[in-house]
Amino acid sequence: MKFLEKLTSKKGQVSMEIGILVAAAVAVAAIAAYFYAKNVKDSQANVADAANSTANALADIANDSTTGIKSLNITGQ
């Protein structure tokens, strides 16, 4: 209930407390934005590595399949 008494009081301390509260909210938002941007950057690198390894694996499979076409006997002889 002390919080409500401070909000309804006519003292200048209320505006200072609200200012501190807003500053704390801005600080928390800035910290959260930093970690969000950092994680996005890290995940971008991980996704690129995964995509490259998948593309290389598919290229190897395609290469193995196309080299096997030479040994096919279509004429039946």
N, C-alpha and C positions, 0 to 999 in steps of 0.2 A: 504493500500500500504506500510505501514511501515514494515509489516511482510516480504514482498518481499525484501525490502531494507536490512533488517537484515540478511536474508538468503544469499543474494549476497555479503554481506560485508566480509572483510577479518579479522575481529576481532575475538578474542577468545570467545567473549560473545555468539556467535552463538552456539558453542558446549555446553556451559553451559545451554542455553535455551532449546536445544534439549534434553539434559540430564534430565532437570527438566520435560519436556514433557513426556519422556519415564518413568520416575519415577512416575509421576501422573497416567499414563496408567497402570503401574504395580500395583499401589495401588488400583485403581478402580477394576481391575481384581481380586485382592486378596479379596476385600470386597464382590464382586459379588459371588465369589467361596464360601466364608464363608456362605453367606445367602442361596446359593443353597444347600450346604451340610446340613445346619440346617433344611431347609424345607424338604429335602429328608428324613432325620431322623424322623422328626415329622410325615410326611405322612406315613412312615412305621409303626409307632405305631398305627395310625388311621386305616390303612388297616388291621392290625392284629386284632384289636378290632371288626371291621366290619365283618371280615371273621369268627371270633369265634361266634359272635352273629347269623350270618346266619347259620352256621353249627349247633348251638344249636337249632335254630328254626326248621330246617329241621329234626333234630333228634327227636324233640318233635312231629312233624307231623307224622313221620314214626312210632313212638311209639304208638300214638293214633290210627293210621290205623291198626297196627298189633294187638292191643288189641280188636279192633272191629271184627276181623276175628273169634274169639271164638263164637260170637253170630250168625254167619251165619248158616243157616239151609240148608244143601245141599240135604238131603233126601226128603224133601218136606213134612215132617210129622210135 
